[in-house]
């Protein structure tokens, strides 16, 4: 039975998609079968995992508006020898919100489709858009838990309480099973006191599980997506690879 994890933060630029791509790939490298679902209309997770967005005919947009079944839109292992399947996104997804007005049970569209294929995977990782929209709600009703990436910078805590509130609302009204999986720090710069202060500040103010693994600011991590590869294939010896493999290990162990 696949564990479904949403990667969410309504703030942009916190390393959310980077985490979704590289956690998926690191879980696969740890021997797990993974489905990566791209719920962000920008489609960066899709291209970061080797999908050519211009070549794809059926995406999550067609799925959400009921034009196709989930099996029809999954790209099987776009990167050779990496057992990650991808359910790609497209820019059309940004209009889905409007098209869903008046649709019954629109919060559960993704969940009902994912139920059909859940058993084929060990992990299903959903990259949410940087907004608390109907797409994010769909991701949360589908998920067992949420991982929140937080950038090590001054405004890190801003918006976090809003996200926690949304998660609680979804728990109350739509998906009582949903858990807060934990917070992962990204873009950590060991040379600055600020990064350290932010980590301490969040630990003091947040009664949430915080992952031990902290993702560093890393040039290779930033370069990898432009080659359509996750970090562990782009540069297996980099600091970024090591960090995401450790994070994957923590995620696997937490489930067991």
Secondary structure, DSSP 8 states (H G I E B T S, - for coil): --EEEEE--SSSSSSHHHHHHHHHHHHHHTT--EEEEE--TT-HHHHHTT--TTT-S--HHHHHTTSS-HHHHEE--SSTT--EEEE---GGGGGHHHHTTT-TTGGGHHHHHHHHHGGG-SEEEEE--SS-SHHHHHHHHH-SEEEEEEESSTTTTTTHHHHHHHHHHHHHHT-TT-EEEEEEEESB-TT-HHHHHHHHHHHHH--S-B-S---B--HHHHHHGGGT--HHHH-TTSHHHHHHHHHHHHHHHHH-
